[in-house]
Amino acid sequence: MAKIGKKIRAAREKVGKGPFPLEEAVGKLKDVAFANFDEMVEIAANLGVNPRHADQMIRGTIMLPHGIGKTVRVAVIASGEKAKEGQDAGADVVGGEDLVEQISNGFLDFDTVVATPDMMKHVGKVGKILGTRGMMPNPKSGTVTFDVGSTVQEIKAGRVEYRVDKAGVIHCPVGRISFDSSNLIENIVALVERLVKVKPASAKGKYLKKITLSCTMGPGLIIDIPSMNLK
């Protein structure tokens, strides 16, 4: 069993037990933050879905109102005008078959990949490399598209992807601990409202089962869901 450090143990004791109203949870999380860097804030939403059923595999993207405070390095795999479009939009790495070859040789100096549909036959050659790192382009996440310029700009502006895991939980960043509390709250509410909106018709029983808010080094705080006044 991993040993719990003194600082995280003290933080857990200070925040106490929840669930907490969202505004209070954000305040407590900021109050006990102790890392010497700007920690990422994340929510874990436990949903009443069965990801083994294709119609309950929740996945998508959202532009959070205040972004997440992270610089994302974008690679574009395209050719001709679409490659130039990606470059003009601010992509960090642009290439076609040559970039695929670089990736196969270990080049991974990027955080996400956007590819045009016609290039996917080449991207498939590095599917295992990108897939194990969660970077394989996918139409459901909007990263396989001919609309390269807009997609790159949105990702750079803070578009995030959410995807339910095998346990029915979605982990998603919602900002930095340095954000104003109001901005963090708006980001969190926007994401949770999106999850409610995409609830599968086949999902039975309680849908939003549990939402936990945490930061990189801090404790997890259970949110009182009714306090969020979701639309």
C-alpha positions as CSV (number, residue, x, y, z in Angstrom):
1,M,0.0,0.0,0.0
2,A,1.4,3.4,-1.0
3,K,2.5,5.7,1.9
4,I,0.4,8.9,2.2
5,G,2.6,12.0,2.7
6,K,2.2,14.4,5.6
7,K,1.0,17.2,3.4
8,I,-1.8,15.3,1.6
9,R,-2.8,13.7,4.9
10,A,-3.1,17.2,6.5
11,A,-5.0,18.5,3.5
12,R,-7.5,15.6,3.8
13,E,-8.0,16.3,7.5
14,K,-8.5,20.0,6.9
15,V,-11.2,19.7,4.2
16,G,-13.2,17.1,6.2
17,K,-15.8,14.8,4.8
18,G,-18.3,15.7,2.0
19,P,-20.4,15.9,0.0
20,F,-19.8,19.7,-0.3
21,P,-21.7,22.3,-2.3
22,L,-19.7,23.0,-5.4
23,E,-18.7,26.6,-4.4
24,E,-17.5,25.4,-1.0
25,A,-15.6,22.4,-2.6
26,V,-13.7,24.8,-4.9
27,G,-12.8,27.1,-2.0
28,K,-11.6,24.2,0.1
29,L,-9.5,22.8,-2.7
30,K,-7.8,26.1,-3.3
31,D,-7.3,26.6,0.4
32,V,-5.4,23.3,0.9
33,A,-3.3,23.4,-2.3
34,F,0.3,23.0,-1.3
35,A,2.3,22.1,-4.5
36,N,5.0,24.5,-5.7
37,F,3.5,24.5,-9.2
38,D,0.1,25.5,-10.7
39,E,-1.8,22.3,-10.2
40,M,-4.4,21.0,-12.7
41,V,-7.9,20.7,-11.4
42,E,-9.9,17.7,-12.5
43,I,-13.3,16.2,-12.0
44,A,-14.1,12.5,-12.0
45,A,-17.8,11.8,-12.8
46,N,-19.1,8.3,-12.0
47,L,-21.9,7.7,-14.4
48,G,-24.7,5.1,-14.5
49,V,-23.7,3.6,-17.8
50,N,-22.3,0.3,-19.1
51,P,-19.4,1.2,-21.5
52,R,-19.4,-2.4,-22.8
53,H,-22.6,-1.4,-24.6
54,A,-21.7,0.6,-27.7
55,D,-24.7,2.9,-27.2
56,Q,-23.5,3.8,-23.8
57,M,-19.9,4.6,-24.7
58,I,-19.9,8.3,-23.9
59,R,-17.2,10.3,-25.8
60,G,-17.0,13.8,-27.1
61,T,-15.4,17.2,-26.8
62,I,-16.3,20.6,-25.2
63,M,-15.0,24.1,-25.3
64,L,-14.9,25.1,-21.7
65,P,-15.8,28.8,-21.0
66,H,-12.4,29.6,-19.6
67,G,-10.2,26.9,-21.1
68,I,-7.9,24.8,-18.9
69,G,-4.8,26.9,-18.7
70,K,-2.6,24.4,-20.6
71,T,-0.6,24.9,-23.8
72,V,-1.4,21.9,-26.0
73,R,1.0,20.9,-28.7
74,V,-0.9,19.8,-31.8
75,A,0.3,17.6,-34.6
76,V,-1.5,17.7,-38.0
77,I,-1.2,14.8,-40.4
78,A,-2.4,16.0,-43.8
79,S,-1.2,17.0,-47.2
80,G,-1.4,19.9,-49.6
81,E,-3.7,22.7,-48.7
82,K,-4.9,21.0,-45.6
83,A,-1.4,20.8,-44.3
84,K,-0.9,24.5,-44.9
85,E,-4.3,25.2,-43.2
86,G,-3.1,23.4,-40.1
87,Q,0.2,25.3,-40.1
88,D,-1.6,28.6,-40.5
89,A,-3.9,27.7,-37.6
90,G,-1.0,27.3,-35.3
91,A,-0.2,23.5,-35.4
92,D,3.1,22.7,-33.8
93,V,4.0,19.9,-36.1
94,V,2.7,19.4,-39.6
95,G,3.4,16.6,-42.1
96,G,2.0,13.7,-44.1
97,E,3.6,10.3,-44.6
98,D,6.9,11.7,-43.5
99,L,5.4,12.6,-40.1
100,V,3.9,9.1,-39.8
101,E,7.4,7.7,-40.4
102,Q,8.9,10.0,-37.8
103,I,6.3,8.8,-35.3
104,S,7.1,5.2,-36.1
105,N,10.7,6.0,-35.2
106,G,9.8,7.4,-31.8
107,F,9.0,11.1,-32.4
108,L,6.2,12.1,-30.0
109,D,6.8,15.8,-29.3
110,F,3.1,16.7,-29.2
111,D,0.0,16.2,-27.1
112,T,-2.7,15.5,-29.6
113,V,-3.1,14.6,-33.3
114,V,-5.5,15.9,-36.0
115,A,-5.6,14.0,-39.3
116,T,-7.6,14.3,-42.5
117,P,-9.7,11.2,-43.4
118,D,-7.6,10.5,-46.5
119,M,-4.5,10.2,-44.3
120,M,-5.9,7.7,-41.9
121,K,-4.7,4.7,-44.0
122,H,-1.2,5.9,-43.2
123,V,-2.0,6.9,-39.6
124,G,-3.1,3.4,-39.0
125,K,0.5,2.2,-39.3
126,V,1.3,4.0,-36.0
127,G,-2.1,3.2,-34.4
128,K,-0.6,1.2,-31.5
129,I,2.0,3.9,-30.7
130,L,-0.7,6.7,-30.7
131,G,-3.4,4.6,-29.2
132,T,-1.6,3.6,-26.1
133,R,-1.0,7.3,-25.4
134,G,-4.6,8.3,-26.0
135,M,-3.6,10.3,-29.1
136,M,-5.1,8.3,-32.0
137,P,-7.3,10.5,-34.1
138,N,-10.9,9.6,-34.0
139,P,-14.0,11.0,-35.7
140,K,-16.0,10.9,-32.4
141,S,-13.5,13.3,-30.8
142,G,-13.4,15.5,-33.9
143,T,-9.8,14.8,-34.6
144,V,-10.4,13.1,-38.0
145,T,-11.6,15.9,-40.1
146,F,-11.1,18.0,-43.2
147,D,-11.9,21.1,-41.1
148,V,-8.3,21.2,-40.0
149,G,-7.9,24.9,-39.3
150,S,-10.9,25.3,-37.0
151,T,-10.1,22.1,-35.1
152,V,-6.5,23.2,-34.4
153,Q,-7.7,26.6,-33.2
154,E,-10.3,25.1,-30.9
155,I,-7.8,22.7,-29.4
156,K,-5.3,25.5,-28.9
157,A,-8.1,27.6,-27.3
158,G,-8.8,24.9,-24.7
159,R,-11.1,22.3,-26.2
160,V,-11.0,19.2,-24.1
161,E,-12.1,15.6,-24.7
162,Y,-14.2,13.5,-22.3
163,R,-14.5,9.8,-22.5
164,V,-16.0,7.2,-20.2
165,D,-13.5,4.5,-19.0
166,K,-14.3,0.8,-18.4
167,A,-15.5,1.5,-14.9
168,G,-18.1,4.1,-16.2
169,V,-16.0,7.1,-15.0
170,I,-15.1,10.2,-16.9
171,H,-11.9,12.0,-15.9
172,C,-11.5,15.5,-17.3
173,P,-9.4,18.6,-16.6
174,V,-11.4,21.8,-15.8
175,G,-8.7,24.4,-15.2
176,R,-5.8,25.3,-12.9
177,I,-5.8,25.9,-9.2
178,S,-4.8,29.5,-9.9
179,F,-8.1,30.2,-11.8
180,D,-10.6,32.4,-10.1
181,S,-13.1,30.3,-8.2
182,S,-16.0,31.6,-10.4
183,N,-14.1,30.5,-13.6
184,L,-13.5,27.0,-12.2
185,I,-17.1,26.7,-11.2
186,E,-18.4,27.8,-14.6
187,N,-16.1,25.3,-16.3
188,I,-17.2,22.5,-14.0
189,V,-20.9,23.2,-14.5
190,A,-20.5,23.5,-18.3
191,L,-18.9,20.1,-18.4
192,V,-21.4,18.3,-16.1
193,E,-24.3,19.9,-18.0
194,R,-22.8,18.5,-21.3
195,L,-22.6,15.0,-19.7
196,V,-26.3,15.3,-18.7
197,K,-27.1,16.4,-22.2
198,V,-25.4,13.3,-23.8
199,K,-27.0,10.8,-21.4
200,P,-27.8,7.7,-23.5
201,A,-31.5,6.8,-23.8
202,S,-30.6,3.2,-22.9
203,A,-29.0,4.2,-19.5
204,K,-31.2,3.1,-16.6
205,G,-31.3,4.1,-13.0
206,K,-29.3,7.0,-11.5
207,Y,-27.1,8.6,-14.1
208,L,-24.9,11.1,-12.2
209,K,-23.9,8.8,-9.4
210,K,-20.9,10.7,-7.9
211,I,-18.7,13.7,-8.9
212,T,-15.3,14.2,-7.2
213,L,-13.2,17.3,-7.6
214,S,-9.4,17.2,-7.1
215,C,-6.2,18.8,-8.1
216,T,-2.9,17.2,-9.0
217,M,-1.5,16.8,-5.5
218,G,-4.6,17.5,-3.4
219,P,-7.4,15.4,-1.9
220,G,-10.6,14.4,-3.7
221,L,-13.8,16.3,-2.6
222,I,-17.2,14.8,-3.3
223,I,-19.6,17.3,-4.7
224,D,-23.2,17.6,-3.6
225,I,-24.7,17.3,-7.1
226,P,-28.1,19.0,-6.4
227,S,-26.2,22.1,-5.3
228,M,-25.0,22.6,-8.9
229,N,-28.5,23.6,-10.1
230,L,-27.9,21.9,-13.4
231,K,-30.0,22.8,-16.4
